[in-house]
Amino acid sequence: MTTRIVWLRRDLRLADNPALHRAAQSAERLLVLYIHAPDEDAPWTAGAASQWWLHHSLQALSRQLDDAGSQLVVRRGDSLDVIRQCLQATGANSVYWNRLYTPMARTRDRNIKDALRADGVEVRSFNAALLNEPWTVETKSGGPYRVFTPFWKSIREQVGAVPPCPTPALPPAPEIDTGSIDSLQLHPRLNWADGFGAHWTPGSAGAEQRLQRFLQHALDDYDEGRNRPDLDATSGLSPHLHFGEIGPRQVVAAVDAASSDDGRTRSAQQADKFLSEIAWREFAHHLLFHYPETLDQPLNPRFRGFEWAGRDTDLNAWQQGQTGIPIVDAGMRQLWQTGWMHNRVRMIVGSLLTKNLRHHWQTGARWFWDTLVDADLANNTLGWQWIAGCGADAAPYFRIFNPVSQGEKFDPKGHYVRRFVPELSKLPDRHIHAPWTAPDHLLRRAGVRIGKDYPQPIVDLKSSRQAALAAYDKIKG
Ligand SMILES: Cc1cc2nc3c(=O)[nH]c(=O)nc-3n(C[C@H](O)[C@H](O)[C@H](O)COP(=O)(O)OP(=O)(O)OC[C@H]3O[C@@H](n4cnc5c(N)ncnc54)[C@H](O)[C@@H]3O)c2cc1C
């Protein structure tokens, strides 16, 4: 009797899962295993919001596997030890998994592969997470890309070339204790994440619903809509993609089908824009694979000598959404309340933190890491280095976002600010993004005392901009 183990990690789905598919094709019994081994990701063990997601995602997967006549086995501990125990307990002699690309996972997986092969166990790995694995894309001179546009051009033609693989019929599971998801203790002890469930449905079914809603209601206006935090105009797929509840091949196939369905050219253009965002995710993985040091070093070496100068009090105000700058506070409160923040607002809050307040980009990256349900090492590192001006294809350091004009442009009626900063909700639209400039009688009428009901801005945007530029001059060379 052939018994195989499929070791799931960030591929928590049954559809388009090559490791599961291949193992199921040729096994008579199949053990589907998840191992919680937080130490193996150190110093980037999953943050609290991600753990909330993972807890619910594993529950959803477990139900799905039960329905498919199989079961999810969960364990906590050293991955190699657990796999060896499972091999012994079930008589299995092969282990299949889908590849991960962070430096820690690569080292761990390589060691496990070597150790199991030395034990005489068959080990096979597959690609479930990316359209193009990092080593398959290279510049004409044979190196990795550092600029997005040529990277995107080089992969554009092949996007959609590999179709998703089918959902397999699953052989029965071997006799083994399944373990309990609760015992992994992923659920945060604080009740802060209790509200996340109103915004998210972790698991493949939730991912599919998000995708369908996006295709029906938002794809057609994606290019303009995607910058508007006051609208529900992006897919919200990021946590689902991070945990592999849906894969990029499935997303591409669905987008291609939706945009060719009725021959709408507008839709095809919008689809192309959306796929280019999926390609940013690919680019982020490409960069982290080829430049693993960027987890804590700027890709642009000049920034190693940059004078970061952040103060703790500013950082607290930023984290708590109490900076006195409405669009920033709305973003930071959205993050705290929902575990997610709109991309445009991530850039605005990141610019304020790294430029006006001159906090190290890693300080922001760490806060996001703990509070985002979609926290992803590749995307987060790229995002923070991009906004700080020290990464690949980054916004130049001297481009410092003005949060007031950004708010006026992308949240023109102030709906987004009013939703997350309700103490400003009665201010007229024209003052909602800079309440400190509103005349006294309007502030009184809106019930806002600056400094009491809502903070004074913690930083003067003009002089802090000048100070940031002066600091940049010192490393510009
Ligand atoms: C400072 C900063 C930190 C960020 N940290 C993360 C992170 O930890 N995890 C994360 O998934 N994204 C991160 N992003 C990228 C981006 O903000 C999110 O992917 C996006 O907001 C997710 O919302 P969505 O799924 O509705 O996006 P959509 O607009 O619907 O895009 C579809 C998918 O494309 C990918 N994508 C879109 N934009 C980007 C981008 N700029 N970089 C990489 N991939 C992208 C995501 O997988 C996203 O789900 C960060 C951006 C910044 C500026």
Ligand as a Chemical Component Dictionary entry (heavy atoms), coordinates in Angstrom:
data_LIG
# 
_chem_comp.id                   LIG 
_chem_comp.type                 NON-POLYMER 
_chem_comp.pdbx_formal_charge   0 
_chem_comp.three_letter_code    LIG 
# 
loop_
_chem_comp_atom.comp_id 
_chem_comp_atom.atom_id 
_chem_comp_atom.alt_atom_id 
_chem_comp_atom.type_symbol 
_chem_comp_atom.charge 
_chem_comp_atom.model_Cartn_x 
_chem_comp_atom.model_Cartn_y 
_chem_comp_atom.model_Cartn_z 
_chem_comp_atom.pdbx_ordinal 
LIG C1  C1  C 0 4.449  49.902 2.881  1  
LIG C2  C2  C 0 3.729  48.772 2.173  2  
LIG C3  C3  C 0 3.651  47.522 2.767  3  
LIG C4  C4  C 0 2.973  46.472 2.123  4  
LIG N1  N1  N 0 2.918  45.236 2.737  5  
LIG C5  C5  C 0 2.278  44.216 2.112  6  
LIG C6  C6  C 0 2.210  42.927 2.718  7  
LIG O1  O1  O 0 2.744  42.688 3.804  8  
LIG N2  N2  N 0 1.511  41.956 2.068  9  
LIG C7  C7  C 0 0.911  42.170 0.853  10 
LIG O2  O2  O 0 0.304  41.234 0.300  11 
LIG N3  N3  N 0 1.020  43.357 0.237  12 
LIG C8  C8  C 0 1.666  44.389 0.831  13 
LIG N4  N4  N 0 1.725  45.602 0.212  14 
LIG C9  C9  C 0 1.217  45.739 -1.170 15 
LIG C10 C10 C 0 -0.248 46.169 -1.310 16 
LIG O3  O3  O 0 -0.524 47.262 -0.475 17 
LIG C11 C11 C 0 -1.241 45.048 -0.998 18 
LIG O4  O4  O 0 -0.879 43.878 -1.680 19 
LIG C12 C12 C 0 -2.651 45.438 -1.437 20 
LIG O5  O5  O 0 -3.055 46.609 -0.786 21 
LIG C13 C13 C 0 -3.595 44.312 -1.127 22 
LIG O6  O6  O 0 -4.920 44.677 -1.404 23 
LIG P1  P1  P 0 -5.725 43.953 -2.563 24 
LIG O7  O7  O 0 -5.595 42.479 -2.412 25 
LIG O8  O8  O 0 -7.089 44.521 -2.554 26 
LIG O9  O9  O 0 -4.924 44.430 -3.844 27 
LIG P2  P2  P 0 -5.329 44.438 -5.390 28 
LIG O10 O10 O 0 -5.165 45.826 -5.872 29 
LIG O11 O11 O 0 -6.621 43.786 -5.606 30 
LIG O12 O12 O 0 -4.148 43.609 -6.061 31 
LIG C14 C14 C 0 -4.241 42.186 -6.284 32 
LIG C15 C15 C 0 -3.051 41.493 -5.663 33 
LIG O13 O13 O 0 -1.833 41.943 -6.270 34 
LIG C16 C16 C 0 -0.787 41.948 -5.293 35 
LIG N5  N5  N 0 -0.312 43.325 -5.140 36 
LIG C17 C17 C 0 -1.004 44.467 -5.355 37 
LIG N6  N6  N 0 -0.207 45.536 -5.154 38 
LIG C18 C18 C 0 1.002  45.053 -4.775 39 
LIG C19 C19 C 0 2.250  45.658 -4.429 40 
LIG N7  N7  N 0 2.418  46.979 -4.435 41 
LIG N8  N8  N 0 3.281  44.868 -4.073 42 
LIG C20 C20 C 0 3.158  43.526 -4.083 43 
LIG N9  N9  N 0 2.001  42.895 -4.419 44 
LIG C21 C21 C 0 0.941  43.649 -4.758 45 
LIG C22 C22 C 0 -1.397 41.464 -3.979 46 
LIG O14 O14 O 0 -1.157 40.077 -3.848 47 
LIG C23 C23 C 0 -2.883 41.765 -4.181 48 
LIG O15 O15 O 0 -3.715 40.932 -3.415 49 
LIG C24 C24 C 0 2.399  46.680 0.842  50 
LIG C25 C25 C 0 2.478  47.949 0.262  51 
LIG C26 C26 C 0 3.132  48.985 0.918  52 
LIG C27 C27 C 0 3.207  50.335 0.262  53 
# 
loop_
_chem_comp_bond.comp_id 
_chem_comp_bond.atom_id_1 
_chem_comp_bond.atom_id_2 
_chem_comp_bond.value_order 
_chem_comp_bond.pdbx_ordinal 
LIG C1  C2  SING 1  
LIG C2  C3  SING 2  
LIG C2  C26 DOUB 3  
LIG C3  C4  DOUB 4  
LIG C4  N1  SING 5  
LIG C4  C24 SING 6  
LIG N1  C5  DOUB 7  
LIG C5  C6  SING 8  
LIG C5  C8  SING 9  
LIG C6  O1  DOUB 10 
LIG C6  N2  SING 11 
LIG N2  C7  SING 12 
LIG C7  O2  DOUB 13 
LIG C7  N3  SING 14 
LIG N3  C8  DOUB 15 
LIG C8  N4  SING 16 
LIG N4  C9  SING 17 
LIG N4  C24 SING 18 
LIG C9  C10 SING 19 
LIG C10 O3  SING 20 
LIG C10 C11 SING 21 
LIG C11 O4  SING 22 
LIG C11 C12 SING 23 
LIG C12 O5  SING 24 
LIG C12 C13 SING 25 
LIG C13 O6  SING 26 
LIG O6  P1  SING 27 
LIG P1  O7  DOUB 28 
LIG P1  O8  SING 29 
LIG P1  O9  SING 30 
LIG O9  P2  SING 31 
LIG P2  O10 DOUB 32 
LIG P2  O11 SING 33 
LIG P2  O12 SING 34 
LIG O12 C14 SING 35 
LIG C14 C15 SING 36 
LIG C15 O13 SING 37 
LIG C15 C23 SING 38 
LIG O13 C16 SING 39 
LIG C16 N5  SING 40 
LIG C16 C22 SING 41 
LIG N5  C17 SING 42 
LIG N5  C21 SING 43 
LIG C17 N6  DOUB 44 
LIG N6  C18 SING 45 
LIG C18 C19 SING 46 
LIG C18 C21 DOUB 47 
LIG C19 N7  SING 48 
LIG C19 N8  DOUB 49 
LIG N8  C20 SING 50 
LIG C20 N9  DOUB 51 
LIG N9  C21 SING 52 
LIG C22 O14 SING 53 
LIG C22 C23 SING 54 
LIG C23 O15 SING 55 
LIG C24 C25 DOUB 56 
LIG C25 C26 SING 57 
LIG C26 C27 SING 58 
# 
